[in-house]
Amino acid sequence: MKKPIRSEFSVHMLNDAGIEKAEQIAFCFSLALEELEQLCGPGDSRELAIVRTKMQEAAFFAKRAMAIRPENQK
């Protein structure tokens, strides 16, 4: 017998509204990172690399928070 997948690990198929929201989230994080890169100056410091990584992580969780809502799922 196949065990069910726990909700923490399930895949959420997005409807058109969910896809649009995911794109908006990505766009917002992209703009914010571009602004931060301009403020921090040229180069690719370790600190800026950490900022980028943390923002990627935050974007992932923002998209997940949106994706688990039933109104955004197929």
C-alpha positions in Angstrom: 0.0 0.0 0.0 1.4 3.4 -1.0 1.5 5.9 1.9 0.1 9.4 1.2 2.5 12.3 0.8 2.4 14.7 3.8 1.0 18.1 3.0 4.4 19.7 3.8 5.9 18.0 0.8 3.0 17.9 -1.7 3.1 19.5 -5.1 0.7 22.4 -5.8 -0.4 22.8 -9.4 -1.2 26.5 -9.9 -4.2 27.8 -11.8 -3.8 30.9 -14.0 -4.3 33.3 -11.1 -1.6 31.4 -9.1 0.9 31.5 -11.9 0.3 35.3 -12.3 0.9 35.8 -8.6 4.1 33.7 -8.7 5.3 35.9 -11.5 4.5 39.0 -9.5 6.3 37.7 -6.5 9.4 36.9 -8.6 9.2 40.4 -10.2 9.1 42.1 -6.8 12.1 40.2 -5.5 13.9 40.9 -8.8 13.3 44.6 -8.5 14.4 44.7 -4.9 17.6 42.8 -5.6 18.5 45.1 -8.4 18.0 48.2 -6.2 20.1 46.6 -3.4 22.9 45.8 -5.9 22.9 49.4 -7.1 23.0 50.7 -3.5 25.8 48.3 -2.5 28.0 49.2 -5.4 29.8 47.1 -8.1 31.4 43.8 -7.4 30.2 40.5 -6.0 31.1 40.6 -2.4 30.5 37.7 -0.1 27.9 39.8 1.8 26.0 40.6 -1.4 26.1 36.9 -2.4 24.5 36.1 1.0 21.8 38.8 0.4 21.0 37.2 -3.0 20.8 33.7 -1.5 18.5 34.8 1.4 16.3 36.7 -1.1 16.0 33.6 -3.2 15.0 31.6 -0.1 12.5 34.3 0.9 11.0 34.3 -2.7 10.6 30.5 -2.5 8.7 30.7 0.8 6.6 33.6 -0.5 5.6 31.6 -3.6 4.9 28.6 -1.4 2.7 30.6 1.0 0.7 31.7 -2.1 0.7 28.2 -3.7 -0.8 26.5 -0.7 -4.0 28.6 -0.8 -6.8 26.7 -2.5 -7.8 29.6 -4.6 -4.5 29.5 -6.4 -4.5 25.8 -7.2 -6.0 23.8 -10.1 
